[in-house]
Amino acid sequence: MKISTKAASFLSSIKTQTYDKKEREMIITYQQKRVFHLSLLMLVLCEPIYIYSVPFPNEQFYYINSVLFLFII
């Protein structure tokens, strides 16, 4: 009887640990997605500001700069 209760408690502790590990991995994955989406949002918000705020002597350089910037991304 003692062996079966010890085995049951051992198995339940392993089950709890695996659930905790899966939950931690889900939280980390969720946080990574949030950081990635935040970086995309910052890029989308800052890209037009960068493109339209850098002055160049000629209109041709203005478009070249914007194309190069988009190519870098």
Residue pairs with C-beta under 8 A, 6 or more apart in sequence:
43 73
47 69
47 70
47 73
50 69
51 65
51 66
51 69
54 62
54 65
56 62
56 65
